[in-house]
Amino acid sequence: MSTFSIFLVLITIVCFLLIVVIMVQNPKGGGLSSTIGGSQMLGGVQKTTDFLDKSTWTLATILIALILLSSLSFTGTLSDTDSKIIDNMGTSAPNTTTPVAVPAQNTPAATNPVK
């Protein structure tokens, strides 16, 4: 497994986690904070909002770093240089016996004015 494939798997996992964290949040304050139901769990509503905010920024930073690192590890092995069609076109000589079609010249039609 190449390093680029490893980066793709990590990017996919981080994207999934980022989607989950963003979907848990509610801009009107009714997300995860309202379903907990009090200050007994997870240190209260304010701490939950702080945790979701910090985790969003952390996951976004990790995602950007993984994307930049994956672009550095990409070797370009998926290019079209190994294509058999390009190899076949390069080895065959151009066909010089077939005449090239010449486009017909367009002459304007004579117009008769209507009286």
N, C-alpha and C positions, 0 to 999 in steps of 0.2 A: 504494500500500500504506500503510495507516494505521499510526500508531505502536503502536496496540494489537496489530495483527497482527505487527509486528516483535517486540514483547515476547513474544507467544505462541510465536514461533519460537525466540527465545532461551531461554525457560523450558523448552521441550521439549528443546533441546540440553543445557542444564545438568542436567535431570532424567536424561537418558540417561547423561551422564558420571558423575553421582552414583551411579546404579545400578551402573555398571561398576566404579567405585572401591570401592563397598561389597561387591560380589560377589567382588572380588579378595581382600579381607581374609578371614581366618579367625580366629574368636575363640580357637582353640586353638593358634595359631601355625603352622598348616600351609598358609597361603594362598600368596601370591606369594613370601613369604620362603623357604619350603621348596623352591620350584621353581627358585630361582636357583642354589642349590648351592654357596655359598661366599662368601668375602668379597672375591673378585676383582671381581665385577660390582656395579655401582651403589653402591659404597661399603659393602657389607656388609648383613647382615640388619637391624641396628638402624636404619640410615639408611633402608632401604626401609619399615620400619614407621613411622618418623617422617614420611616423605614421604606415605604413604597416610593417616595420621592428619591431617596438615596439609591435604592436598587435600580430604579429606572435609569438614572444618570450613570451608574456603574456598568450596567449591562450595555448601554449605548456606547460608552467608552471602550468596553471590551470588544464590541462588535466592530467598531471602526478600526481598532488595532488589529483584529484578526483579518479584516479585509485588506488592510495595508500589508500585513505580513504574507498573506496568501498571494498577493500580486508579486511580491518579491520571490516567492518560491515557485511561481509558475514558470515552467521551462519552455513552453511553446511547442510541445510534442504533438499537439492536436492540429497542426497546420496542414495545408493542402500540398505540401512539398512531396509527400509520399503517395500522391494520387496516381493510380494507374492510367487514368484518362490523360493526365498531363504527360506521363511518360510515353504513352502511345502516340500522342500528338507530336512530341519532340523527335521521335525516331522515324516517323514516316515522312517521306519527301513530299513536298507540295505537288499537287496534281497539275501539271502544266499542259496536258492535252485537252482538258475541258475548257471550252470557250466561256468567257465571262459574259453574262447577259448585260447588254447595254440598255439603259432605260430609254423609252421612246420620247421623242421631243414633243412637247405639247405646243400646238399652234392654236392661236385663238380662232374660234369659229367666227365666220362672217355673220354679222348681225344686220338684219333688215329692219329699219325703223317702221313701226306700225303707224299708219296714218288714219 
